[in-house]
Amino acid sequence: MNSQNKLKIINDPIYGFITIPSSIIFELIEHRYFQRLRRISQMGMSYLVYPGAHHTRFQHAIGAMHLMQKAVQTLVFKGVKISAEESEALYIAILLHDIGHGPFSHAMEHSIVEGIDHESISLLFMSELNKEFNNRLTLAIQIFSDNYHRNFFYQLISGQLDMDRLDYLKRDSFYTGVSEGSINSERLISMLNVVEDKLVVEEKGIYSVEKFIIARRLMYWQVYLHKTSLVAEQLLTRLLKRAKYLATSGVVINASKHLSFFLNFSITKKSINSEILDEFANLDDNDIISAMKSWQYEDDFVLSNISKMLLNRELLKIEIQIEEFDREYLSESKQELMARYSITDEEASYFVFNGQITNQAYSMKKETIDLYTKQGKIIDVANASDHFNLKALSKKVVKNYMCYPKTNN
């Protein structure tokens, strides 16, 4: 590493100028593991609905780190003792919290790796980086893993009012143009405090918290669970599953070296090691897009057609309803497709399928968002709210969906 100035300033469209607080943060941002996040989309296939949604995990991670700096400043100003070492660990933990995301964010977790979520891979990356940085990430890893004695640190990383959510809601709202998701993250942070090792919001911040919970609910229905985004994500997952099935069956399909590695080998949580992690670090959205451009010309009916669907935005039709779909209706749609294209039941199942989506803006069962009253009491925001019925928003809403090909008129 040369002796360049490491206390850089980044110009962010959401917050303006973001300062890099220390040399180790700069070096982690410069590391190829982190730079890869520039090539991982924050919102998967949502750009097929919202053309502006091309922002990346890199931008989100930097934004979340900026909010963590604000949170630490606020808490220290209010008398909460946080050492320089703890502050740095919090910045590292939030900066790297999403480093384990694969191409298009969630598609790989459900297709070509088995039983490995992005949080687990993030932790593996952090462990590798810890070796490179002479164990300077040890405290950050403890906080990220919820193994540090100060509980509110973990709440700042992964809670119902954490810096991750405060950034992605505001950022995704900005890039999609869905104003209903815009929240006042700085106002929320200014209301934070710590009581009895718990992160709390001062009572006067109740309306900002209500707005945050409602914005989250609206963003899920309007953006994250938008029917077009949903069917595109499902198709991408199925495309990768099909590619892996063909590759492991001995069919030679064109893909980049690093994507081919994951298509040809079974990768589980137990089998992942430094070598596999290094292969994963070379994967990004470009591998998938390049593969789809090639796969659209493959002989395999499934691989070819799903690739064309995603590249040309000629997606399946999707229906969403509260009631479960009739099995006979699903079977008839599949039989019709099999007859039309002379394909097997297995092949048809890639194009005709059903599932469920859930939306729960706030959970009263997890670590709650607590208000701290002037009388010194700690109250769950859902019980304190008189403006909106937040208890109703804490109820999990389940909807059923069914996808099938559009018929040609």
N, C-alpha and C positions, 0 to 999 in steps of 0.2 A: 504494500500500500504506500503510495507516495505521500508527500507531506502537504497535500492540498488542504484548503480550509474545509473542515467537516461540519461547521455550524451553518449549514445552508438555510435558505428560505425558499419554500415552495409556494407558488401562487395557485390557490385552489378556487374554483368557481363558486364553491359553497361558502367557505369561511374567509376568503381573502388570503392573506399571507400566513403560512404555517411555518413555524421555526422548528428545526431539528435540534432537540435539546442537548445531545451529547455525541461524542465521536463514535461510541459503540452503536448508537441508533443509526448514524450515518453509514457505518460499515455494514450493518445488517441490511439496510435498504439497498446498498450497492451490491450485496451478495447475489449470485445468480439464482439462488433459490427464491429470493424475494422478487428480483427483477422479472422472473417468469410470470408473476401475477399481473404484469402489464398485458399479458397475452391470454388472460383468463377473464371471461366476461362475468360481471357481477350478477347479471340477471338471466343467464342462460339464453333461452330462445325468445325472451320477451320482446326483442327488437322486431320480431315478426308482427307484433301488435303496436308497439310504441317505437317508431323509427329512431328516436333519440337515445334509446336505452342501450348504448354501446359502451357504457362506462365499465371500468374494470375493478377487479379485486384489489389491485394496487392502489387505486384512488381511495377506495373504501378504507383500506388498512391505514393509510396516511391520515385520513379524516378522523378515524376512530382514535388514533394516537393523539391527534390534536385535541379532541374532546377530553381525553384522559388527562392531558396537561391542564386543561381548564378545571377539571374536577379536583385534581390534586391541589391546585392553587386555591380553589374555593375552600376545601376542607382544612388546609393548613391555615388559611386566613381566619377560620372559625375556631382555631385552637386544637384541631386534631393533629396529633404528632405523627408525622410521616417522615422517615429519614430519607436522605439522598439516595441511599442504596435501594430502599423500598420504592421510591418514586421511579427510579430507573427501571426496576423490575416490572412495575406496572406498565410503563411505556413499552417495554420489550414484549410483555405478554399480550397486550392488546394489538401491537403492531403485527405479531406473528400468529394471531388467533385463527386466521383463515388461510395460512400458508399451505395447508394440506388439501385445498380444493383442487379438483381435477378439471379437465376441459369442460366448458359450459357449466361449471360449478357443481352440479349434483348428478349429472348423467352417469359418470363412471361408478359412483357409489352403488348404483343399483344394476350394474351390468357386467363389466369386465373385471372387477375385483369383487371378492366374496366376503361379505360380513365386515367390511372395513369402512367406517365413516370418516369424514374429513377431519373431525376432531382428533381421531386416533393418529391419522397421518400427520396432522399439524404437530402433535406431540413428538412423533418420530423425527420430524425435521428439526424441531427445537433441540432434541437430544443430540442430533448430529452437529448442529451449530454450536452447541455447548462444548463439544470436544474441540472444535476449531477455535473457539473464543476462550479457551483456558478456564472453563467452568464459570464464566461470568453470567451465564443464563440460568444457573441453578435456582436462584430465588424466583425468577420469572416462571420457571417450570413448576415450582411448588405452588405458586399462586394460581397458575393456569389449571393445575390439577386439583385445586381445592385442598391442598395439603399444607397450607400456611395457617398459623394460629389466629391471624386477624381475618375474621370471616368477611368483613365488608370489602376487603380487597377482591375476593372472588365475585362478590355481587357487582362490582364495577366492571368486571370482565364478562360475566355470564349470569345475569339476573334479569328480572322483568323490566328493569329500568337501567340497563347497562349501556356502556359507550358504543357497543356494537349496534344495538337497536337505534340509539339516538342518531348515529350517523346514517345507517342504511335507509331509514325512513325518510329523512330529509334529502338524502342524495338521490334515492330512487324516485322520489316525488319530483325532484328538480329535472332529472333526465327523461322521465316519462312524460312530464307536463301534467301529471295528475295532482292538482293543487290540494285536493282533500288530504293528502298524506303529509303535507308540510307541517312541521312541528317547530316550536321555538326551543331548540336544544340548549341554547345558552341560558335561557330563563330557567329551564328545568335544572341545569347544573348549578345555577346560582342559588337554588333552593335546597340543595343537598346538605346533609349533615350526618354525623355519626353519633348514635346513642347506644350504649351498652353493646358495642362492637357490631351494631346493625346500621346499614345504610338507611337513612330516613329522609323524607321530604318535609320541609317546614310547612306548617298548616296552610299558610297563605299561598302555597304552590299547588293547592288542590285542583284549581281549574286548568292549570297547565298539564297536570297528570291526566285529568279527564280527557283533555284534547288529545294527548298522546295515545291513550288507549283506544279512543274512537278512531283516530287517524290510522292506527295499526289495523283495526278491523276493516276499515274501508280499503286500505291498500291491499289487504289479502284478497278481498272479493273482487276488487276492481283491477288489480295488477297481478299479484303473485299467483292467484288462482283463476285468472282470466281464462275463459274456455279455449281460446286459440293458443295461448302459452301452454296450457295444460296438455292439449293434444300434441303439440310440437315436442314438448319434453318427453311425453310418453313414447312418441315415435322414435326420438333419438335414443332413448334407453333401449328400445326394442331393436333398433338398427345395430347397436353395439353388441347386444346379446346374440343377434343373428350372425354377425361377423365372427364373434368368438366361437359360436357353434360350428360354423363352416371351417374356420382355421384349425380347430382341435379335431375336426373330422378328416383332416388331410387335404382340404381344398386350399389351393394357393390363391390368396386374394391380395391385391395391391394395397400396401399401407406403408407409412414411414417406419423406419427401423424401431423407433421407440414404441409406436402403437402396436406394431407386429409382436413385440415382446409380450405385451399384455394380452394380445389376442391368442397367442400360442401356448401360454403357460397359465396354470391355475395359481392365482395369488390370493392367499388368505391372510388373516390377521397374524396367525402363528408363523407363516412362512416368510413374511416380509422382512428384509434385512437391508443393510447399507447399499448393496449392489442394486437391489430392486428399487429402493428409494431414489437412487441416482437416476435410474431409468424413468421413474415417475416425474422427477424434476425436469426432464426434457420433454414432457408432454404438455401441450397446450391446445387451445381452440383450433390453431392452424392445422394440427395433425388430423383433426376430425373433418374439417372443411375440405382439406386436400383429399382425404380418403373418400368422402361423399362424391366429390367431383369425378373420381375414378370409378367408384362403385356403381354409379348410375349406368355404366356400360357393361356391368358384369352379367353373366348368364343367369345367376340366381334371381328368381322372381322377387323374393322378399327384399334382398339387398338392393337390387336395382330400383324397385319402385319406391321404397321408403327414402332412398337417397334423392330421387327426383322430387318427391313430395316436399322434402325439407329445403332443397336448393331453390325450388321454384314457388314455394309457398302454396302448393296445391295439396292441402291437408285433408285429413279425414273429417267427416261431419261428426259433431259431438252434441249429445243431448245431456242436460243436467236437470235432475229433479230430486225431490226429497225421498220419494218412495224408491225401493229397489226395482231394478228393471226385470221384467218377466224373462225367465230363462228361455222360454219358447221363442220370444222375440229375438233374443240373441242368437239362438240356434238357427232360426230362419235366415237371418242376415248372413250368417257364416255359410250356410248351405247354398245360398244364392251366389255368393262370391266364389265358392268352390266350383259350382257349375259353370259360371261365366268364364273362368280362367283355367279350368281343369287343374286346380291345385289341391293339395292335401288339406286335411283338417288342421294340421299343425301349422302349415303355411298361412292358412286363412286366419288363424288366431293372432297373427301379427297385425292384422288389419281390422279385426272385429273383437273388441274386448270391453270390459267394464271395470269399474273400480269405485273408490270413495275418496272424497276430499273432506277435510275438516278445517274449521276456523274457530280458534279460541283466542280472543284478543287479550284476555287476562285470566290467569288461573289463581283461584283462592286456595288451591291445595299446595302449590309450590311456595317458595319463598316469596311472600307478598310484597307489594309496594306499600310501605308503612308511612303514615303521616305522624309528625311529632307536633302535638298541640301545645298551646301556650300554657296549659295546665300541667305539662310534663308527661302526658300520656302518649302511648304509641298505639295507633289505630290503623287497621287495614283500610286502605283508601276506599274500597268497595262499601265498607260499613259507614265511612265518614261522609260519603258523597250524598248531597241532597239535590244536586242539579240534574244529574243523569242517573239512570238506574244501572250502575256498573255491575251489580250482581247479575243482571240479565246478560251482560256482555261476557261474564265469566263462564257462561254455559257453552259447552262445546256444540257447535252446529255441524251436523254431518249431512253431506249431500252425495248422491250417487250420480255417476256419469257412465255414458256408453258411447263408444267411438265405432264408426263404420264408414266404408267408402261412400262418397257421394254418387248418386246414380246419374248417368248421362241422359238428358232429356232428348 
